[in-house]
C-alpha cells in the first residue's frame, strides 16, 4: 500500500496556508450544508470569503440574502424560471448597488465550479453534483466534498481527474477518517472503522421491520436530516454508500473497511493501525466541525462545533452490524467491487424505492429487496476507466425506470388489506 499513489483525500498533502483569506465557491448554498457553511464563513470573515453561490432556485429570498451578506460576484440557479424572482429579491437586498452576475440553467453550478477560488464546497444533493465535481477538479480547485453521490456514481471519472489530496471530505464519517489518518502513514493503517447510529430500528430483526411505517422510519434518534437520507439511515443504505466512498477516497480495500453500530453518534469513525492502536474522532452530532475541516484544512477553525462537557457522565456503546436485518452494506460492497455503472444503479434504484416507500407503495423491507433485484438484473461488467458521464446517466435512467416498474408491480400483487 505504501508504494501506491497518494489517495484522493490525503491529510498529509501540504497546503499553502499563507494566502490569508481563502476564497470559496459554495454549491447548494440554500441547503443544509450550504447554510451551515455560510454561517461559519460569516463568523470567520478574516479566514474565508465566498465569491460565488449556486442553488436549485426554490428559495430565492434566502439566496439573495446570502448574496448580499457575502457580497458575492456571481449567483447561479439551476431553474431558469427562477431568474425573475431572483432579480427582484436581489434588487430588494442590494438597493441601488450593482447586482452580482446571474447564471441560470442546468449547467450554472458547473460553470461557477470553475471560477477563480481556492476551494469549491459541493453541497448539492444527488448525482446532479457529478458535473460540478468534475469541473472543479479539472480546474485545479480544492474540492470540499459533501456531495457523496458524485463520488459514488462517478468514481472512476473522479479518480481520473483528481490529484492526490485534492479532495477534502465533508461527510462527518469521512472527515473523521481524514483527521485520524493524519496520525500515521498509509502503511500503518490496518483498517477503517465507519460508525453507524443504527437508525431508529437498531436491534430489530428483518421480521420486525416488515410493517414499519414511513413516520417511524423518519424518526432518526440523533440526526436531523432530509427524508431521503433519513430513510437511507434507517435501511443503512447511507452506510453502504459511505463504505464505497471510503474505499474511493482512501484507497483502502473493501475487506479492510468495517461498519460498527454506535447509537450515540459521538464517535464519527475510527482508524485502526498495525500496532493495535485505534484513533477515534469524536464530537457531539453537529456538521460544523466536518464543514470547517473541508474548507479550512489544515488550519482548525475555533469553535466550529460544540465540544463535549467532560464533567458530565456519559456512556458510549458499540455493536456489530446485523447484516441479515440490514443487507444494504453487503450489497454496497458488492456493487463497489463491481465498479463501472453498478454503484450508479444501486444509488438510483434506492432513491426510487425510498420515494415508493414514503408514498406507501412499497414496504420497508421491499426497498432493499427491490434494489437487490435491480442490481442483479443490471448485470453489467465494470467499464473501469472507459466509463463516461453518458454511461452513468444512462444507467441511472434505466435503474430508476426499472425500480419504479418493480415497485408498482409489487403494489399490485399485494392483497387489498395490505395496501390499505
Buried (B, 14 or more C-beta within 10 A) or exposed (E): EEEEEBBBBBBBBEBEEEEEEBBBBBBBBBBBBBBBBBEBBEBBEEBBBBBBBBBBBEBBBBBBBBBBEBEBBBBBBBBEEBBEBBBEBBEEBBEEEEBBEBBBBEBBBBBBBBBEBBBBBBBBBBBBBBBBBBBBBEBEBBBBBBBBBBBBBBBBBBBEBBBBBBBBBBBBBBBBBBBBBEEBEBEBBBBBBBBBBBBBBBEBEBEEBEEBEBEEBBEBBBBEBEEBBBBBBBBBBBBBBBBBBBBBBBBBEBEBBBBBBBBBBBBBBBBBBEEEEEBBBBBBBBBBBBBBBBBBBEEEBEEBBEEEEEEEEEEEEEEEBBEEBBBBBBBBBBBBBBBBBBBBBBBBBBBBBBBBBBEEBBBBBBBBBBBBBBBEBBEBEBBEEEBEEEBBBEBBEBBBBBBBEBBEEBBEEBEEEEEE
